Amino acid sequence: MTEKKSFPIRFGRGHSKVTLYDRTASLPYYRISYRLGAIRHLRTFKTLKDAKAHAQAISKKLCSQDVTVTQVTGSELIQLKVAQEILAPIKCRVDEAANQFAKASRLLGDASLEKAVRFYLSHNKTPAVNQSLSELVKHFLEAKKSDGISDAYYNDLYKRTRTLVKYTEVRVSDLTADLMAGYFKFLNFEAVNHNNQLRVIRVLLNFAQSQGYLPDTIDLLKAVSRKKASYPIYQPHEFEALLDGANDEMLPPLVLLGFCGVRPNEMRRLS
């Protein structure tokens, strides 16, 4: 039967005590810890056999006060102290920091860890990390209303932005290009309505970037394209028939729309 190991395992006592720690998920190696004066030392081993052998040897050396094999140079002590001071604010041990740095470096290859972190932050972190999508839409509509837009345009913005909030209520920082593509696929609008919806949502996202809710480097609508729309055009004889058949109330609007280039919403505001 295999002997069950109970960790931590201690060798010696007092100033000669050496402690052997088991492996963990974050630290997949055996560790032995001991003190030499005021300095705590830590060594790592791949196998339990090697760790126990070194722990016993160091404990004997400490007990006999022959500590030359466990001593480090003055330069190494300075490096250790500096590393501990740097890591103190984030409450991270030197061995844990070294382990995480080694893993990240292996994954990144030639790229620096700092460069990778800055890239991640520029694409995933925003000043308003807790800003919800509904809060963004609220601020957006308030800003547009303060700009003095027409009631018709405000109502159009309100209705179109509310569809996004109903589709997904997430933090602004959690918006992704895939999510936005799924939103437009869910709407499944015809060409004209789709293009108008795309225009409004782009205005909303541009507002979010201008206010710092989203990084400027990200395009959440890169997977959404405009749909080709076909607009019916009246032929001269068709429009002539409309004018001939119009009553006194309909004639002025038809003239404005057909000959003056006035848009429907602009025409409605005229008297």
LOKE-380799 format. One record per residue (C-alpha): residue number from 1; chain; z, x, y. Coordinates in Angstrom, 3 decimals. Each point is the difference from the previous one (the first is absolute). Layout:
BEGIN
{num = NUM, chaine = A, Z = Z, X = X, Y = Y}
...
This chain:
BEGIN
{num = 1, chaine = A, Z = 0.000, X = 0.000, Y = 0.000}
{num = 2, chaine = A, Z = -0.878, X = 1.329, Y = 3.465}
{num = 3, chaine = A, Z = 3.010, X = 0.740, Y = 2.164}
{num = 4, chaine = A, Z = 0.176, X = -2.321, Y = 3.003}
{num = 5, chaine = A, Z = 0.160, X = 1.890, Y = 3.272}
{num = 6, chaine = A, Z = 2.318, X = -1.265, Y = 2.741}
{num = 7, chaine = A, Z = -0.985, X = 1.169, Y = 3.474}
{num = 8, chaine = A, Z = 0.978, X = 1.735, Y = 2.122}
{num = 9, chaine = A, Z = 1.036, X = 2.887, Y = -2.274}
{num = 10, chaine = A, Z = 2.466, X = 2.497, Y = 1.480}
{num = 11, chaine = A, Z = 0.436, X = 3.647, Y = -0.963}
{num = 12, chaine = A, Z = 3.074, X = 1.955, Y = 1.083}
{num = 13, chaine = A, Z = 2.470, X = -1.133, Y = 2.612}
{num = 14, chaine = A, Z = 1.156, X = 0.834, Y = 3.499}
{num = 15, chaine = A, Z = -2.187, X = 2.573, Y = 1.767}
{num = 16, chaine = A, Z = -1.969, X = 0.595, Y = -3.207}
{num = 17, chaine = A, Z = -0.972, X = -3.671, Y = -0.519}
{num = 18, chaine = A, Z = -3.683, X = -0.713, Y = -0.603}
{num = 19, chaine = A, Z = -1.234, X = -3.621, Y = -0.268}
{num = 20, chaine = A, Z = -3.059, X = -1.039, Y = -1.973}
{num = 21, chaine = A, Z = -1.755, X = -3.226, Y = 1.091}
{num = 22, chaine = A, Z = -2.402, X = -2.130, Y = -2.011}
{num = 23, chaine = A, Z = -3.565, X = -0.808, Y = 0.997}
{num = 24, chaine = A, Z = -0.744, X = -3.087, Y = 2.128}
{num = 25, chaine = A, Z = -3.103, X = -1.997, Y = 0.864}
{num = 26, chaine = A, Z = -0.283, X = 1.717, Y = 3.388}
{num = 27, chaine = A, Z = 1.141, X = 3.434, Y = -1.247}
{num = 28, chaine = A, Z = -1.611, X = 0.509, Y = -3.429}
{num = 29, chaine = A, Z = 1.770, X = 3.239, Y = -0.874}
{num = 30, chaine = A, Z = 3.456, X = 1.261, Y = -0.972}
{num = 31, chaine = A, Z = 2.094, X = 1.447, Y = 2.828}
{num = 32, chaine = A, Z = 2.952, X = 2.342, Y = 0.006}
{num = 33, chaine = A, Z = 2.235, X = 0.211, Y = 3.059}
{num = 34, chaine = A, Z = 2.653, X = 2.558, Y = 0.948}
{num = 35, chaine = A, Z = 1.617, X = 1.468, Y = 3.074}
{num = 36, chaine = A, Z = 0.036, X = 3.571, Y = 1.135}
{num = 37, chaine = A, Z = 2.477, X = 0.130, Y = 2.842}
{num = 38, chaine = A, Z = -0.888, X = -2.792, Y = 2.443}
{num = 39, chaine = A, Z = -3.580, X = -0.230, Y = -1.219}
{num = 40, chaine = A, Z = -1.033, X = -2.557, Y = -2.620}
{num = 41, chaine = A, Z = -2.819, X = 1.162, Y = -2.269}
{num = 42, chaine = A, Z = -2.318, X = -2.124, Y = -2.090}
{num = 43, chaine = A, Z = -2.410, X = 1.064, Y = -2.731}
{num = 44, chaine = A, Z = -2.416, X = -2.099, Y = -2.027}
{num = 45, chaine = A, Z = -1.203, X = 0.246, Y = -3.605}
{num = 46, chaine = A, Z = -2.560, X = -1.783, Y = -2.127}
{num = 47, chaine = A, Z = 2.082, X = -0.022, Y = -3.192}
{num = 48, chaine = A, Z = 3.650, X = -0.801, Y = -0.674}
{num = 49, chaine = A, Z = 0.306, X = 3.113, Y = -2.170}
{num = 50, chaine = A, Z = -0.981, X = 2.336, Y = 2.852}
{num = 51, chaine = A, Z = 2.214, X = -1.845, Y = 2.470}
{num = 52, chaine = A, Z = 3.074, X = 0.261, Y = -2.259}
{num = 53, chaine = A, Z = -0.636, X = 3.674, Y = -0.702}
{num = 54, chaine = A, Z = -0.238, X = 0.877, Y = 3.691}
{num = 55, chaine = A, Z = 2.991, X = -2.161, Y = 0.885}
{num = 56, chaine = A, Z = 2.183, X = 1.762, Y = -2.574}
{num = 57, chaine = A, Z = -1.217, X = 3.428, Y = 1.123}
{num = 58, chaine = A, Z = 0.643, X = -0.695, Y = 3.684}
{num = 59, chaine = A, Z = 3.442, X = -1.459, Y = -0.755}
{num = 60, chaine = A, Z = 0.953, X = 3.181, Y = -1.857}
{num = 61, chaine = A, Z = -1.282, X = 2.176, Y = 2.844}
{num = 62, chaine = A, Z = 1.968, X = -2.007, Y = 2.539}
{num = 63, chaine = A, Z = 3.117, X = 0.190, Y = -2.148}
{num = 64, chaine = A, Z = -0.311, X = 3.785, Y = -0.285}
{num = 65, chaine = A, Z = -0.847, X = 0.244, Y = 3.739}
{num = 66, chaine = A, Z = -3.267, X = 1.720, Y = -0.912}
{num = 67, chaine = A, Z = -2.223, X = -2.173, Y = 2.154}
{num = 68, chaine = A, Z = -2.904, X = 2.298, Y = 0.765}
{num = 69, chaine = A, Z = -2.429, X = -2.064, Y = -2.079}
{num = 70, chaine = A, Z = 0.841, X = -3.143, Y = 1.961}
{num = 71, chaine = A, Z = -0.182, X = 1.486, Y = 3.456}
{num = 72, chaine = A, Z = -2.866, X = -0.603, Y = 2.387}
{num = 73, chaine = A, Z = -1.256, X = 2.154, Y = 2.838}
{num = 74, chaine = A, Z = 1.086, X = -0.448, Y = 3.613}
{num = 75, chaine = A, Z = -3.466, X = -1.250, Y = 0.910}
{num = 76, chaine = A, Z = 0.155, X = -2.640, Y = -2.736}
{num = 77, chaine = A, Z = 3.404, X = -1.167, Y = 1.212}
{num = 78, chaine = A, Z = -1.381, X = -0.430, Y = 3.530}
{num = 79, chaine = A, Z = -2.972, X = -1.951, Y = -1.354}
{num = 80, chaine = A, Z = 2.339, X = -2.250, Y = -1.987}
{num = 81, chaine = A, Z = 2.220, X = -0.667, Y = 3.004}
{num = 82, chaine = A, Z = -2.986, X = -0.816, Y = 2.246}
{num = 83, chaine = A, Z = -1.434, X = -2.336, Y = -2.644}
{num = 84, chaine = A, Z = 3.331, X = -1.804, Y = -0.351}
{num = 85, chaine = A, Z = 0.245, X = -0.453, Y = 3.781}
{num = 86, chaine = A, Z = -3.541, X = -1.399, Y = 0.190}
{num = 87, chaine = A, Z = 0.668, X = -2.470, Y = -2.816}
{num = 88, chaine = A, Z = 3.480, X = -1.044, Y = 1.136}
{num = 89, chaine = A, Z = -1.183, X = -2.792, Y = 2.401}
{num = 90, chaine = A, Z = -1.892, X = -1.758, Y = -2.808}
{num = 91, chaine = A, Z = 2.738, X = 0.682, Y = -2.580}
{num = 92, chaine = A, Z = -2.290, X = 1.724, Y = -2.461}
{num = 93, chaine = A, Z = 0.957, X = 2.896, Y = -2.268}
{num = 94, chaine = A, Z = -2.035, X = 3.192, Y = -0.023}
{num = 95, chaine = A, Z = -1.014, X = -0.380, Y = -3.650}
{num = 96, chaine = A, Z = -1.077, X = -3.634, Y = 0.544}
{num = 97, chaine = A, Z = -2.082, X = 0.982, Y = 3.027}
{num = 98, chaine = A, Z = -1.614, X = 2.859, Y = -1.914}
{num = 99, chaine = A, Z = -0.824, X = -2.302, Y = -2.914}
{num = 100, chaine = A, Z = -1.600, X = -2.660, Y = 2.245}
{num = 101, chaine = A, Z = -1.931, X = 2.613, Y = 1.970}
{num = 102, chaine = A, Z = -1.331, X = 1.605, Y = -3.180}
{num = 103, chaine = A, Z = -1.179, X = -3.366, Y = -1.360}
{num = 104, chaine = A, Z = -1.707, X = -0.936, Y = 3.280}
{num = 105, chaine = A, Z = -1.664, X = 3.405, Y = 0.298}
{num = 106, chaine = A, Z = -1.438, X = -0.245, Y = -3.491}
{num = 107, chaine = A, Z = -1.465, X = -3.431, Y = 0.798}
{num = 108, chaine = A, Z = -1.405, X = 1.044, Y = 3.398}
{num = 109, chaine = A, Z = -1.573, X = 3.272, Y = -1.075}
{num = 110, chaine = A, Z = -1.219, X = 1.883, Y = 3.074}
{num = 111, chaine = A, Z = 1.049, X = -2.723, Y = 2.478}
{num = 112, chaine = A, Z = 3.347, X = 0.460, Y = 1.713}
{num = 113, chaine = A, Z = 2.827, X = -2.450, Y = -0.580}
{num = 114, chaine = A, Z = 0.479, X = -0.531, Y = 3.749}
{num = 115, chaine = A, Z = -3.680, X = -0.835, Y = 0.469}
{num = 116, chaine = A, Z = 0.137, X = -2.518, Y = -2.849}
{num = 117, chaine = A, Z = 3.102, X = -1.665, Y = 1.433}
{num = 118, chaine = A, Z = -1.527, X = -0.255, Y = 3.481}
{num = 119, chaine = A, Z = -3.142, X = -1.563, Y = -1.479}
{num = 120, chaine = A, Z = 2.112, X = -2.523, Y = -1.903}
{num = 121, chaine = A, Z = 2.033, X = -0.908, Y = 3.073}
{num = 122, chaine = A, Z = -3.108, X = -0.446, Y = 2.167}
{num = 123, chaine = A, Z = -1.409, X = -2.511, Y = -2.490}
{num = 124, chaine = A, Z = 3.126, X = -1.793, Y = -1.155}
{num = 125, chaine = A, Z = 2.694, X = 0.142, Y = 2.655}
{num = 126, chaine = A, Z = -0.006, X = -1.833, Y = 3.290}
{num = 127, chaine = A, Z = 2.491, X = -0.303, Y = 2.859}
{num = 128, chaine = A, Z = 0.436, X = -3.675, Y = -0.913}
{num = 129, chaine = A, Z = 0.512, X = 0.565, Y = -3.710}
{num = 130, chaine = A, Z = 2.043, X = -3.214, Y = -0.325}
{num = 131, chaine = A, Z = -2.400, X = -2.126, Y = 2.068}
{num = 132, chaine = A, Z = -1.111, X = -3.016, Y = -2.016}
{num = 133, chaine = A, Z = -3.538, X = -1.345, Y = 0.134}
{num = 134, chaine = A, Z = 1.179, X = -3.292, Y = 1.507}
{num = 135, chaine = A, Z = 1.833, X = 1.892, Y = 2.754}
{num = 136, chaine = A, Z = -3.142, X = 1.996, Y = 0.739}
{num = 137, chaine = A, Z = -2.071, X = -3.192, Y = 0.271}
{num = 138, chaine = A, Z = 2.625, X = -1.528, Y = 2.304}
{num = 139, chaine = A, Z = -0.072, X = 3.015, Y = 2.327}
{num = 140, chaine = A, Z = -3.801, X = 0.054, Y = -0.135}
{num = 141, chaine = A, Z = -0.326, X = -3.647, Y = 1.052}
{num = 142, chaine = A, Z = 2.601, X = 0.424, Y = 2.749}
{num = 143, chaine = A, Z = -1.896, X = 2.993, Y = 1.374}
{num = 144, chaine = A, Z = -3.310, X = -1.858, Y = -0.056}
{num = 145, chaine = A, Z = 1.523, X = -3.023, Y = 1.719}
{num = 146, chaine = A, Z = 1.440, X = 2.200, Y = 2.737}
{num = 147, chaine = A, Z = -3.523, X = 1.396, Y = 0.525}
{num = 148, chaine = A, Z = -1.048, X = -3.486, Y = 1.113}
{num = 149, chaine = A, Z = -2.410, X = -0.907, Y = -2.787}
{num = 150, chaine = A, Z = -1.284, X = -3.568, Y = -0.261}
{num = 151, chaine = A, Z = 1.782, X = -2.607, Y = -2.082}
{num = 152, chaine = A, Z = -3.031, X = -0.255, Y = -2.291}
{num = 153, chaine = A, Z = -0.024, X = 3.737, Y = -0.692}
{num = 154, chaine = A, Z = 3.790, X = 0.050, Y = -0.489}
{num = 155, chaine = A, Z = -0.201, X = -2.850, Y = -2.522}
{num = 156, chaine = A, Z = -2.760, X = 1.822, Y = -1.870}
{num = 157, chaine = A, Z = 2.097, X = 3.190, Y = -0.157}
{num = 158, chaine = A, Z = 3.049, X = -1.964, Y = -1.113}
{num = 159, chaine = A, Z = -1.769, X = -1.812, Y = -2.837}
{num = 160, chaine = A, Z = -1.798, X = 3.082, Y = -1.299}
{num = 161, chaine = A, Z = 3.029, X = 2.332, Y = 0.100}
{num = 162, chaine = A, Z = 2.221, X = -2.604, Y = -1.658}
{num = 163, chaine = A, Z = -2.247, X = 0.049, Y = -3.063}
{num = 164, chaine = A, Z = 0.855, X = 3.683, Y = -0.478}
{num = 165, chaine = A, Z = 3.736, X = -0.665, Y = 0.278}
{num = 166, chaine = A, Z = -0.276, X = -2.826, Y = -2.534}
{num = 167, chaine = A, Z = -1.971, X = 2.225, Y = -2.364}
{num = 168, chaine = A, Z = 2.560, X = 2.822, Y = -0.016}
{num = 169, chaine = A, Z = 3.319, X = 0.444, Y = 1.764}
{num = 170, chaine = A, Z = 0.603, X = 3.750, Y = -0.146}
{num = 171, chaine = A, Z = 1.057, X = 2.764, Y = 2.342}
{num = 172, chaine = A, Z = -2.776, X = 1.332, Y = 2.200}
{num = 173, chaine = A, Z = 0.440, X = 3.432, Y = -1.571}
{num = 174, chaine = A, Z = -0.725, X = -1.531, Y = -3.427}
{num = 175, chaine = A, Z = -3.475, X = -1.238, Y = 0.984}
{num = 176, chaine = A, Z = -2.784, X = 1.727, Y = -1.942}
{num = 177, chaine = A, Z = -3.788, X = -0.095, Y = -0.046}
{num = 178, chaine = A, Z = 0.081, X = -1.565, Y = -3.466}
{num = 179, chaine = A, Z = 2.343, X = -2.748, Y = 1.201}
{num = 180, chaine = A, Z = -2.287, X = -0.814, Y = 2.942}
{num = 181, chaine = A, Z = -3.052, X = -0.057, Y = -2.249}
{num = 182, chaine = A, Z = 1.812, X = -2.405, Y = -2.317}
{num = 183, chaine = A, Z = 0.898, X = -2.209, Y = 2.963}
{num = 184, chaine = A, Z = -3.632, X = -0.426, Y = 1.093}
{num = 185, chaine = A, Z = -1.064, X = -0.555, Y = -3.596}
{num = 186, chaine = A, Z = 2.650, X = -2.718, Y = -0.257}
{num = 187, chaine = A, Z = -1.286, X = -1.715, Y = 3.167}
{num = 188, chaine = A, Z = -3.590, X = 0.091, Y = -1.271}
{num = 189, chaine = A, Z = -1.360, X = -1.217, Y = 3.348}
{num = 190, chaine = A, Z = -3.670, X = -0.592, Y = 0.722}
{num = 191, chaine = A, Z = -1.749, X = 2.649, Y = 2.072}
{num = 192, chaine = A, Z = 0.696, X = -1.250, Y = 3.544}
{num = 193, chaine = A, Z = 3.636, X = -0.914, Y = -0.694}
{num = 194, chaine = A, Z = 0.529, X = 3.234, Y = -1.960}
{num = 195, chaine = A, Z = -1.336, X = 2.143, Y = 2.855}
{num = 196, chaine = A, Z = 2.147, X = -1.836, Y = 2.556}
{num = 197, chaine = A, Z = 3.069, X = 0.467, Y = -2.224}
{num = 198, chaine = A, Z = -0.794, X = 3.693, Y = -0.412}
{num = 199, chaine = A, Z = -0.325, X = 0.369, Y = 3.766}
{num = 200, chaine = A, Z = 3.429, X = -1.584, Y = 0.651}
{num = 201, chaine = A, Z = 1.805, X = 1.985, Y = -2.702}
{num = 202, chaine = A, Z = -1.522, X = 3.219, Y = 1.334}
{num = 203, chaine = A, Z = 1.289, X = -0.866, Y = 3.477}
{num = 204, chaine = A, Z = 3.451, X = -0.590, Y = -1.547}
{num = 205, chaine = A, Z = -0.010, X = 3.350, Y = -1.814}
{num = 206, chaine = A, Z = -1.236, X = 1.823, Y = 3.105}
{num = 207, chaine = A, Z = 2.948, X = -1.521, Y = 1.865}
{num = 208, chaine = A, Z = 2.349, X = 1.223, Y = -2.757}
{num = 209, chaine = A, Z = -1.365, X = 3.537, Y = 0.361}
{num = 210, chaine = A, Z = 0.253, X = -0.066, Y = 3.801}
{num = 211, chaine = A, Z = 3.653, X = -1.034, Y = -0.277}
{num = 212, chaine = A, Z = 0.840, X = 2.665, Y = -2.578}
{num = 213, chaine = A, Z = 0.474, X = -2.398, Y = -2.918}
{num = 214, chaine = A, Z = -2.842, X = 1.677, Y = -1.899}
{num = 215, chaine = A, Z = -1.332, X = 3.594, Y = 0.086}
{num = 216, chaine = A, Z = -3.291, X = 0.499, Y = 1.836}
{num = 217, chaine = A, Z = -1.484, X = 1.885, Y = -2.959}
{num = 218, chaine = A, Z = -0.062, X = -2.942, Y = -2.399}
{num = 219, chaine = A, Z = -2.707, X = -2.674, Y = -0.308}
{num = 220, chaine = A, Z = 1.330, X = -2.985, Y = -1.923}
{num = 221, chaine = A, Z = -3.342, X = -1.839, Y = 0.206}
{num = 222, chaine = A, Z = -2.175, X = 2.768, Y = -1.410}
{num = 223, chaine = A, Z = -0.618, X = -2.037, Y = -3.170}
{num = 224, chaine = A, Z = -0.946, X = -3.174, Y = 1.916}
{num = 225, chaine = A, Z = -3.523, X = -0.322, Y = 1.387}
{num = 226, chaine = A, Z = -1.728, X = -2.594, Y = 2.137}
{num = 227, chaine = A, Z = -2.096, X = -2.634, Y = -1.712}
{num = 228, chaine = A, Z = -3.597, X = -0.578, Y = 1.003}
{num = 229, chaine = A, Z = -0.195, X = -3.288, Y = 1.861}
{num = 230, chaine = A, Z = -3.095, X = -2.041, Y = 0.761}
{num = 231, chaine = A, Z = 0.026, X = -2.128, Y = 3.147}
{num = 232, chaine = A, Z = -2.382, X = -2.995, Y = 0.278}
{num = 233, chaine = A, Z = -2.207, X = 0.158, Y = 3.094}
{num = 234, chaine = A, Z = -1.600, X = -3.085, Y = 1.514}
{num = 235, chaine = A, Z = -3.734, X = 0.200, Y = 0.436}
{num = 236, chaine = A, Z = -1.364, X = -1.059, Y = 3.422}
{num = 237, chaine = A, Z = -1.218, X = -3.367, Y = -1.238}
{num = 238, chaine = A, Z = 3.371, X = -0.630, Y = -1.728}
{num = 239, chaine = A, Z = 1.983, X = 0.745, Y = 3.135}
{num = 240, chaine = A, Z = -2.393, X = -2.107, Y = 2.057}
{num = 241, chaine = A, Z = 0.738, X = -2.904, Y = -2.325}
{num = 242, chaine = A, Z = 3.771, X = 0.536, Y = 0.502}
{num = 243, chaine = A, Z = -0.399, X = -0.147, Y = 3.784}
{num = 244, chaine = A, Z = -2.205, X = -3.088, Y = -0.178}
{num = 245, chaine = A, Z = 2.546, X = -1.798, Y = -2.142}
{num = 246, chaine = A, Z = 3.143, X = 1.094, Y = 1.876}
{num = 247, chaine = A, Z = 1.936, X = -2.429, Y = 2.180}
{num = 248, chaine = A, Z = 1.282, X = 0.842, Y = 3.482}
{num = 249, chaine = A, Z = 3.272, X = 1.427, Y = -1.386}
{num = 250, chaine = A, Z = -1.616, X = 2.314, Y = -2.561}
{num = 251, chaine = A, Z = -2.883, X = 1.269, Y = 2.143}
{num = 252, chaine = A, Z = 1.977, X = 2.479, Y = 2.226}
{num = 253, chaine = A, Z = 1.714, X = 1.709, Y = -2.987}
{num = 254, chaine = A, Z = -3.315, X = 0.367, Y = -1.836}
{num = 255, chaine = A, Z = -1.656, X = 1.525, Y = 3.068}
{num = 256, chaine = A, Z = 2.860, X = 2.470, Y = 0.451}
{num = 257, chaine = A, Z = 0.007, X = 0.989, Y = -3.661}
{num = 258, chaine = A, Z = -3.763, X = 0.146, Y = -0.415}
{num = 259, chaine = A, Z = -1.211, X = 1.554, Y = 3.259}
{num = 260, chaine = A, Z = 2.966, X = 1.732, Y = 1.661}
{num = 261, chaine = A, Z = 1.470, X = 2.024, Y = -2.881}
{num = 262, chaine = A, Z = 3.391, X = -1.673, Y = 0.415}
{num = 263, chaine = A, Z = 2.218, X = 0.106, Y = -3.093}
{num = 264, chaine = A, Z = 1.506, X = -3.231, Y = -1.374}
{num = 265, chaine = A, Z = 3.597, X = 0.904, Y = 0.913}
{num = 266, chaine = A, Z = -1.092, X = 1.045, Y = 3.496}
{num = 267, chaine = A, Z = -1.959, X = -3.216, Y = 0.433}
{num = 268, chaine = A, Z = 3.051, X = -2.083, Y = -0.958}
{num = 269, chaine = A, Z = 1.988, X = 1.514, Y = 2.860}
{num = 270, chaine = A, Z = -2.594, X = -0.904, Y = 2.606}
{num = 271, chaine = A, Z = 0.174, X = -3.129, Y = 2.147}
